[in-house]
Amino acid sequence: MTPRLTRITDQNGAAIQGANVTLRRGAEVLTTTTDAEGRFTFQNTIGEKYALTVTTSGFSVFTQEVSGGANDLKILLSVAD
């Protein structure tokens, strides 16, 4: 099962391109970056729980527990303090 496509934006709704996205479950670590529309996806994940982390310059780190078969996620990043 593959998680649905996810979009990352800032507080104004603008897509965040090039954000680093990490999905972890035990020793398994998957990484990707967002495209020009702020979207990313991971292939071949199972319906297990994963720790999702998003990092990019100028924004606070985002972390959330997600399921490998999760519905579409809309992630809003806050400007770093």
Order of alpha helices (4+ residues) and beta strands (2+ residues): beta-beta-beta-beta-beta-beta-beta
